Amino acid sequence: MRYANALSEKDTQELDQLYANIKAKTATVLGYPVAMDFDYSELYRFLQFPVNNIGDPFIESTYGISTRAMEAEVLDFFARLYRAEQGGWWGYITNGGSEGNMYGLYLARELYPKAMVYYSESTHYSVQKNLHLLDMPSIAIRTKENGEIDYEDLHDTIRMNRNMPVIVFANIGTTMTEARDDIRKIKSIFKDLAIHHYYIHADAALTGGYCSYTDPCPAFDFEDGIDSLSVSGHKFIGSPIPCGIVLVKKSHRDRIANSVAYIGTVDTTITGSRNGITPLFLWYAIKRYGLEGFKLRTERCLQVAAYAVEAFNKIGLAAWRNEQAITVVFAEIPKALCLKWQLASDNGRTHIICMPGITEERIDLLVQDILLTASHSKEETFNLIIKQK
Amino acid sequence: MRYANALSEKDTQELDQLYANIKAKTATVLGYPVAMDFDYSELYRFLQFPVNNIGDPFIESTYGISTRAMEAEVLDFFARLYRAEQGGWWGYITNGGSEGNMYGLYLARELYPKAMVYYSESTHYSVQKNLHLLDMPSIAIRTKENGEIDYEDLHDTIRMNRNMPVIVFANIGTTMTEARDDIRKIKSIFKDLAIHHYYIHADAALTGGYCSYTDPCPAFDFEDGIDSLSVSGHKFIGSPIPCGIVLVKKSHRDRIANSVAYIGTVDTTITGSRNGITPLFLWYAIKRYGLEGFKLRTERCLQVAAYAVEAFNKIGLAAWRNEQAITVVFAEIPKALCLKWQLASDNGRTHIICMPGITEERIDLLVQDILLTASHSKEETFNLIIKQK
């Protein structure tokens, strides 16, 4: 770095402090869906170069400093995993789940400009931001107790808007309870109401990372009837940089390509310059884990989740999880504990997510903290629950 | 990485091949606006952690593994550089220039839903993709020979649509010739036509990285009258991962915050999860270069650009550049050369961009290649130009 000085002592201290702080915080994450057991040090050498997977990953570029070949391999891995038709899919590696959701909704809007979007009330708030940005009309649908979309309410609501094409934004793992909307049930509603113009986008941000390896496996993928899917890369696989994969039916993407062709480009990605480092991370993880490794990792997470449910219930804190979910839900605990363990709360509930890297020991530490806090807490209900035991 | 195997021999070879390929390609970049002289190895240790600057950088989060404090410092640096009103700006670090442009246009649409967008025909194609996504009506304006917007055509066209609020998407450095639209001249058109409802977004992707350090400095920043600005981080400063900064007038952002408040969030960023590593890179670069280092780096680029113009003209290849620009424009050269030196072409013209890291020696190598090719080329016009000399 010519014309640059070494970092000042003060700045070095600030950096070291940040490092120590981040390290400590990583040791007490329990409420966020991020894997912590990754190691990409073998790839750091690529950070010397201005890597950029600019534009459509499948269209050649004059810019040679890219990891496009690896990106294509990653996409192919996920297309198979999600049972997309061979040769019938298209996609790219995004900057995170939200971008993939926006892309899916954008495609849906281009196909059905006059459609109504339906999503459950458990949907992540970023989706409403996306809908606002894309200027798409939408209706929120009630959820069942477990966070899954209420199919009856969905049926009734679509029935009242039968004149409009239907776009369903389905959650394959809601943020709070990791509930999965059942694509086959949704499709049976369309059949019942003779809806022929519809589009289903699956937001599989966290759960899409592993649910293909579980038995039973939810009805969520291309063979089950979706049109597009977004999954995060930094969640189940793990990455120091947010990333994700969006996959869509190729025929849909081709139609959008036509509609932007007057611009003189066939690049239908949302961004121009694109991260070429995260595709490399994902490629590396896929090569090193393989299907077998991902399956073992999944089983381990489910094991820890089962352990956590039992541990919480044992001390009188009623906890539960959806079938084959790694998210454990329980009543909100005192704020200081939520802060320390970085637990997000919503409507009097909170959760831990048993991501790769989280062990029974970390669950035990939280349980100890809960017991300790309960014995000193002024919050009566909280006291009561624990003391009842 | 538990449950992971070591990389297979085949995969290791593929990775090593990629490394060698990227290294070689980096040595022959001349046509893309990416700095190559960065070194962030001191920061690689942060890649062990699931860093995420989720949501609005100025709103506290329960997620602690972030570099928000550094992000705020970076934003403050650029807000001062672009003469934003103290306390009157807001912004965040994006995944690249396009995202910042989309954010600026989104804000403009929220403020003036019935406006017409004007942009010059030299505008990057991603902007039209953004306008399509945001569903905003727009008109392309003619450009002058040097790539700058034709103020007369802009004046006439706005005059014919005086009933609509005006959104101008201004280029501070076009992709091909690095032409800068003059914000003061644009504002004088508004004054002349008594347009009171207007919004100016500045796309300063490359040029915004350094033009504040040149004399004369183009009319392009908040004091000159813009409402929002997008600049890339991976271009002039340099980064192995695309990134950028978007800055907007705080009052505009607050209005958008109100319009999405029904969603129950004050997070107005487009994405949810956000990269926390690139803010650290930018922070590090700012600390190490300082204003003085950036100024010296700028002068060096201008020096190489001046050298290139002279070197091309000396061999009979007519080359020119805009005032204080580091982009040198000349007639398209044979395809094999464009491929080797990664030069993008448009309408019979091509360019090199004298980014930090590019030296006179690299220019000399290109000149040698041109002479060598000319002596063997079957392309008559090309031959003619060079042989005339």
Interface residues (C-beta under 8 A of the other chain):
Chain A: M1 R2 Y3 A4 N5 A6 L7 S8 D11 L15 L18 Y19 N21 I22 K23 K25 T26 T28 V29 G31 Y32 V34 A35 M36 D37 F38 D39 Y40 S41 E42 L43 Y44 R45 F46 L47 Q48 F49 P50 V51 N52 T62 Y63 G64 I65 S66 T67 A69 M70 N95 G96 G97 S98 E99 M102 Y106 H124 Y125 S126 Q128 K129 H132 L133 L134 D135 S232 H234 G238 S239 P240 I241 P242 S259 V260 I263 G264 T265 D267 T268 I270 T271 G272 S273 R274 N275 G276 I277 T278 Y284 A285 K287 R288 Y289 G290 E292 G293 F294 L296 R297 R300 C338 L339 Q342 L343 A344 P356
Chain B: M1 R2 Y3 A4 N5 A6 L7 S8 D11 L15 L18 Y19 N21 I22 K23 K25 T26 V29 G31 Y32 V34 A35 M36 D37 F38 D39 Y40 S41 E42 L43 Y44 R45 F46 L47 Q48 F49 P50 V51 N52 T62 Y63 G64 I65 S66 T67 A69 M70 N95 G96 G97 S98 E99 M102 Y106 H124 Y125 S126 Q128 K129 H132 L133 L134 D135 S232 H234 G238 S239 P240 I241 P242 S259 V260 I263 G264 T265 D267 T268 I270 T271 G272 S273 R274 N275 G276 I277 T278 Y284 A285 K287 R288 Y289 G290 E292 G293 F294 L296 R297 R300 C338 L339 Q342 L343 A344 P356
